[in-house]
Amino acid sequence: MNKFKFKLAELIAQNNKNQNQISADLNISKQKLSNWKSGFSEPCIDDLIKLAQYFNVTIDFLVGIEEKEEN
């Protein structure tokens, strides 16, 4: 099961961000973010690092290994 897409959607909602904001902030395409959010594709390690730093969580949290957010 792809937990990443659920974690990403959860973080987007919790942080009151939209895909346009995140795409611009991380300098990635909206299509790439949309593909991640839908589970069509998954980010490479460099993009996982960007996302983890952006949302202040661990990569383990993003991929569903760890359930508790880093705060």
N, CA, C and O atoms as a GROMACS GRO file, in nm:
protein
  284
    1MET      N    1   0.084  -0.119   0.000
    1MET     CA    2   0.000   0.000   0.000
    1MET      C    3   0.089   0.125   0.000
    1MET      O    4   0.187   0.134   0.074
    2ASN      N    5   0.053   0.218  -0.082
    2ASN     CA    6   0.128   0.342  -0.093
    2ASN      C    7   0.081   0.440   0.014
    2ASN      O    8  -0.018   0.510  -0.005
    3LYS      N    9   0.153   0.446   0.124
    3LYS     CA   10   0.116   0.538   0.232
    3LYS      C   11   0.157   0.682   0.203
    3LYS      O   12   0.101   0.776   0.258
    4PHE      N   13   0.255   0.697   0.115
    4PHE     CA   14   0.307   0.830   0.087
    4PHE      C   15   0.197   0.927   0.043
    4PHE      O   16   0.190   1.039   0.092
    5LYS      N   17   0.112   0.884  -0.050
    5LYS     CA   18   0.010   0.976  -0.102
    5LYS      C   19  -0.086   1.022   0.008
    5LYS      O   20  -0.134   1.135   0.005
    6PHE      N   21  -0.114   0.934   0.104
    6PHE     CA   22  -0.202   0.971   0.215
    6PHE      C   23  -0.132   1.069   0.311
    6PHE      O   24  -0.193   1.164   0.360
    7LYS      N   25  -0.005   1.044   0.336
    7LYS     CA   26   0.071   1.134   0.423
    7LYS      C   27   0.084   1.272   0.359
    7LYS      O   28   0.071   1.374   0.427
    8LEU      N   29   0.111   1.275   0.229
    8LEU     CA   30   0.123   1.402   0.160
    8LEU      C   31  -0.008   1.480   0.165
    8LEU      O   32  -0.009   1.600   0.194
    9ALA      N   33  -0.118   1.414   0.137
    9ALA     CA   34  -0.249   1.480   0.142
    9ALA      C   35  -0.278   1.532   0.282
    9ALA      O   36  -0.331   1.641   0.298
   10GLU      N   37  -0.243   1.454   0.383
   10GLU     CA   38  -0.263   1.493   0.522
   10GLU      C   39  -0.182   1.620   0.555
   10GLU      O   40  -0.234   1.712   0.617
   11LEU      N   41  -0.056   1.623   0.513
   11LEU     CA   42   0.029   1.738   0.541
   11LEU      C   43  -0.019   1.863   0.467
   11LEU      O   44  -0.016   1.973   0.522
   12ILE      N   45  -0.062   1.845   0.344
   12ILE     CA   46  -0.114   1.959   0.268
   12ILE      C   47  -0.234   2.019   0.338
   12ILE      O   48  -0.244   2.141   0.353
   13ALA      N   49  -0.326   1.934   0.382
   13ALA     CA   50  -0.447   1.981   0.451
   13ALA      C   51  -0.414   2.045   0.586
   13ALA      O   52  -0.467   2.151   0.619
   14GLN      N   53  -0.328   1.982   0.663
   14GLN     CA   54  -0.293   2.033   0.796
   14GLN      C   55  -0.224   2.169   0.789
   14GLN      O   56  -0.238   2.251   0.880
   15ASN      N   57  -0.151   2.192   0.683
   15ASN     CA   58  -0.075   2.316   0.670
   15ASN      C   59  -0.147   2.422   0.587
   15ASN      O   60  -0.091   2.526   0.556
   16ASN      N   61  -0.272   2.393   0.552
   16ASN     CA   62  -0.353   2.487   0.474
   16ASN      C   63  -0.279   2.539   0.351
   16ASN      O   64  -0.280   2.658   0.321
   17LYS      N   65  -0.216   2.447   0.282
   17LYS     CA   66  -0.142   2.481   0.159
   17LYS      C   67  -0.221   2.429   0.039
   17LYS      O   68  -0.300   2.334   0.051
   18ASN      N   69  -0.200   2.491  -0.076
   18ASN     CA   70  -0.256   2.434  -0.198
   18ASN      C   71  -0.142   2.393  -0.289
   18ASN      O   72  -0.026   2.429  -0.266
   19GLN      N   73  -0.176   2.317  -0.392
   19GLN     CA   74  -0.073   2.263  -0.479
   19GLN      C   75   0.007   2.372  -0.550
   19GLN      O   76   0.126   2.355  -0.575
   20ASN      N   77  -0.058   2.483  -0.582
   20ASN     CA   78   0.014   2.593  -0.647
   20ASN      C   79   0.122   2.650  -0.556
   20ASN      O   80   0.234   2.675  -0.600
   21GLN      N   81   0.088   2.670  -0.428
   21GLN     CA   82   0.185   2.723  -0.331
   21GLN      C   83   0.303   2.629  -0.315
   21GLN      O   84   0.419   2.670  -0.321
   22ILE      N   85   0.273   2.502  -0.295
   22ILE     CA   86   0.378   2.404  -0.270
   22ILE      C   87   0.469   2.391  -0.392
   22ILE      O   88   0.591   2.388  -0.380
   23SER      N   89   0.408   2.382  -0.510
   23SER     CA   90   0.487   2.370  -0.634
   23SER      C   91   0.582   2.489  -0.650
   23SER      O   92   0.699   2.471  -0.683
   24ALA      N   93   0.531   2.608  -0.625
   24ALA     CA   94   0.615   2.728  -0.637
   24ALA      C   95   0.724   2.729  -0.530
   24ALA      O   96   0.840   2.759  -0.560
   25ASP      N   97   0.688   2.697  -0.406
   25ASP     CA   98   0.785   2.698  -0.296
   25ASP      C   99   0.897   2.597  -0.316
   25ASP      O  100   1.013   2.624  -0.283
   26LEU      N  101   0.863   2.481  -0.372
   26LEU     CA  102   0.963   2.375  -0.390
   26LEU      C  103   1.024   2.373  -0.529
   26LEU      O  104   1.112   2.292  -0.559
   27ASN      N  105   0.977   2.465  -0.615
   27ASN     CA  106   1.026   2.473  -0.752
   27ASN      C  107   1.010   2.340  -0.826
   27ASN      O  108   1.103   2.290  -0.889
   28ILE      N  109   0.890   2.284  -0.816
   28ILE     CA  110   0.854   2.162  -0.889
   28ILE      C  111   0.727   2.191  -0.968
   28ILE      O  112   0.656   2.287  -0.939
   29SER      N  113   0.700   2.108  -1.066
   29SER     CA  114   0.580   2.130  -1.147
   29SER      C  115   0.454   2.089  -1.069
   29SER      O  116   0.459   2.001  -0.983
   30LYS      N  117   0.344   2.154  -1.103
   30LYS     CA  118   0.216   2.117  -1.042
   30LYS      C  119   0.179   1.974  -1.080
   30LYS      O  120   0.119   1.902  -1.001
   31GLN      N  121   0.214   1.935  -1.203
   31GLN     CA  122   0.185   1.799  -1.250
   31GLN      C  123   0.259   1.695  -1.166
   31GLN      O  124   0.202   1.591  -1.131
   32LYS      N  125   0.382   1.722  -1.135
   32LYS     CA  126   0.462   1.629  -1.054
   32LYS      C  127   0.397   1.612  -0.917
   32LYS      O  128   0.381   1.500  -0.869
   33LEU      N  129   0.360   1.723  -0.855
   33LEU     CA  130   0.295   1.718  -0.724
   33LEU      C  131   0.161   1.646  -0.733
   33LEU      O  132   0.127   1.567  -0.645
   34SER      N  133   0.087   1.672  -0.836
   34SER     CA  134  -0.042   1.606  -0.856
   34SER      C  135  -0.024   1.455  -0.872
   34SER      O  136  -0.102   1.376  -0.818
   35ASN      N  137   0.079   1.414  -0.946
   35ASN     CA  138   0.107   1.272  -0.963
   35ASN      C  139   0.143   1.205  -0.831
   35ASN      O  140   0.103   1.091  -0.806
   36TRP      N  141   0.217   1.275  -0.748
   36TRP     CA  142   0.251   1.220  -0.615
   36TRP      C  143   0.125   1.207  -0.531
   36TRP      O  144   0.102   1.104  -0.467
   37LYS      N  145   0.044   1.312  -0.532
   37LYS     CA  146  -0.076   1.315  -0.449
   37LYS      C  147  -0.177   1.207  -0.489
   37LYS      O  148  -0.248   1.153  -0.405
   38SER      N  149  -0.182   1.176  -0.618
   38SER     CA  150  -0.275   1.074  -0.667
   38SER      C  151  -0.218   0.933  -0.657
   38SER      O  152  -0.291   0.835  -0.673
   39GLY      N  153  -0.088   0.922  -0.630
   39GLY     CA  154  -0.025   0.791  -0.622
   39GLY      C  155   0.022   0.740  -0.757
   39GLY      O  156   0.067   0.626  -0.767
   40PHE      N  157   0.010   0.822  -0.860
   40PHE     CA  158   0.054   0.783  -0.994
   40PHE      C  159   0.205   0.764  -1.000
   40PHE      O  160   0.254   0.676  -1.070
   41SER      N  161   0.277   0.846  -0.926
   41SER     CA  162   0.422   0.831  -0.916
   41SER      C  163   0.466   0.870  -0.775
   41SER      O  164   0.387   0.922  -0.696
   42GLU      N  165   0.591   0.842  -0.746
   42GLU     CA  166   0.648   0.875  -0.615
   42GLU      C  167   0.773   0.959  -0.634
   42GLU      O  168   0.840   0.948  -0.737
   43PRO      N  169   0.806   1.041  -0.536
   43PRO     CA  170   0.922   1.129  -0.550
   43PRO      C  171   1.054   1.054  -0.537
   43PRO      O  172   1.063   0.950  -0.471
   44CYS      N  173   1.156   1.110  -0.601
   44CYS     CA  174   1.292   1.058  -0.584
   44CYS      C  175   1.342   1.103  -0.446
   44CYS      O  176   1.276   1.181  -0.378
   45ILE      N  177   1.456   1.055  -0.406
   45ILE     CA  178   1.508   1.086  -0.273
   45ILE      C  179   1.530   1.236  -0.255
   45ILE      O  180   1.504   1.289  -0.147
   46ASP      N  181   1.578   1.304  -0.357
   46ASP     CA  182   1.600   1.449  -0.345
   46ASP      C  183   1.469   1.522  -0.319
   46ASP      O  184   1.464   1.616  -0.240
   47ASP      N  185   1.363   1.480  -0.387
   47ASP     CA  186   1.233   1.544  -0.365
   47ASP      C  187   1.173   1.506  -0.229
   47ASP      O  188   1.105   1.588  -0.168
   48LEU      N  189   1.199   1.384  -0.183
   48LEU     CA  190   1.154   1.346  -0.048
   48LEU      C  191   1.221   1.435   0.057
   48LEU      O  192   1.157   1.477   0.153
   49ILE      N  193   1.348   1.462   0.037
   49ILE     CA  194   1.420   1.550   0.130
   49ILE      C  195   1.358   1.689   0.131
   49ILE      O  196   1.334   1.747   0.237
   50LYS      N  197   1.331   1.743   0.011
   50LYS     CA  198   1.266   1.875   0.001
   50LYS      C  199   1.133   1.877   0.075
   50LYS      O  200   1.104   1.970   0.150
   51LEU      N  201   1.051   1.774   0.051
   51LEU     CA  202   0.919   1.768   0.115
   51LEU      C  203   0.931   1.757   0.266
   51LEU      O  204   0.858   1.823   0.340
   52ALA      N  205   1.023   1.673   0.313
   52ALA     CA  206   1.041   1.656   0.457
   52ALA      C  207   1.083   1.788   0.522
   52ALA      O  208   1.032   1.824   0.628
   53GLN      N  209   1.174   1.858   0.460
   53GLN     CA  210   1.217   1.986   0.514
   53GLN      C  211   1.105   2.089   0.507
   53GLN      O  212   1.086   2.167   0.601
   54TYR      N  213   1.033   2.091   0.399
   54TYR     CA  214   0.924   2.187   0.380
   54TYR      C  215   0.815   2.171   0.485
   54TYR      O  216   0.766   2.269   0.540
   55PHE      N  217   0.778   2.046   0.512
   55PHE     CA  218   0.671   2.020   0.609
   55PHE      C  219   0.722   1.993   0.750
   55PHE      O  220   0.643   1.968   0.841
   56ASN      N  221   0.854   1.996   0.768
   56ASN     CA  222   0.916   1.973   0.898
   56ASN      C  223   0.878   1.836   0.956
   56ASN      O  224   0.836   1.824   1.071
   57VAL      N  225   0.893   1.734   0.873
   57VAL     CA  226   0.868   1.596   0.914
   57VAL      C  227   0.988   1.512   0.868
   57VAL      O  228   1.074   1.560   0.794
   58THR      N  229   0.992   1.389   0.912
   58THR     CA  230   1.098   1.299   0.869
   58THR      C  231   1.056   1.230   0.739
   58THR      O  232   0.938   1.222   0.706
   59ILE      N  233   1.155   1.180   0.668
   59ILE     CA  234   1.126   1.100   0.549
   59ILE      C  235   1.052   0.974   0.591
   59ILE      O  236   0.963   0.928   0.520
   60ASP      N  237   1.089   0.917   0.704
   60ASP     CA  238   1.019   0.798   0.755
   60ASP      C  239   0.870   0.826   0.773
   60ASP      O  240   0.787   0.740   0.743
   61PHE      N  241   0.836   0.945   0.821
   61PHE     CA  242   0.696   0.981   0.835
   61PHE      C  243   0.630   0.989   0.698
   61PHE      O  244   0.521   0.936   0.678
   62LEU      N  245   0.696   1.054   0.603
   62LEU     CA  246   0.639   1.070   0.468
   62LEU      C  247   0.609   0.938   0.400
   62LEU      O  248   0.509   0.926   0.329
   63VAL      N  249   0.694   0.839   0.422
   63VAL     CA  250   0.673   0.711   0.353
   63VAL      C  251   0.597   0.610   0.438
   63VAL      O  252   0.577   0.496   0.396
   64GLY      N  253   0.555   0.651   0.557
   64GLY     CA  254   0.469   0.567   0.639
   64GLY      C  255   0.538   0.469   0.730
   64GLY      O  256   0.474   0.379   0.784
   65ILE      N  257   0.670   0.484   0.750
   65ILE     CA  258   0.742   0.397   0.842
   65ILE      C  259   0.720   0.442   0.985
   65ILE      O  260   0.707   0.359   1.076
   66GLU      N  261   0.715   0.570   1.005
   66GLU     CA  262   0.699   0.632   1.136
   66GLU      C  263   0.566   0.704   1.137
   66GLU      O  264   0.532   0.774   1.041
   67GLU      N  265   0.490   0.689   1.243
   67GLU     CA  266   0.358   0.750   1.246
   67GLU      C  267   0.354   0.887   1.310
   67GLU      O  268   0.260   0.963   1.287
   68LYS      N  269   0.453   0.922   1.388
   68LYS     CA  270   0.451   1.050   1.460
   68LYS      C  271   0.529   1.155   1.380
   68LYS      O  272   0.641   1.131   1.334
   69GLU      N  273   0.467   1.270   1.365
   69GLU     CA  274   0.534   1.382   1.299
   69GLU      C  275   0.645   1.436   1.387
   69GLU      O  276   0.636   1.432   1.510
   70GLU      N  277   0.749   1.487   1.322
   70GLU     CA  278   0.857   1.553   1.394
   70GLU      C  279   0.814   1.697   1.418
   70GLU      O  280   0.774   1.765   1.324
   71ASN      N  281   0.822   1.743   1.539
   71ASN     CA  282   0.787   1.883   1.571
   71ASN      C  283   0.893   1.949   1.652
   71ASN      O  284   0.879   2.066   1.688
   0.00000   0.00000   0.00000
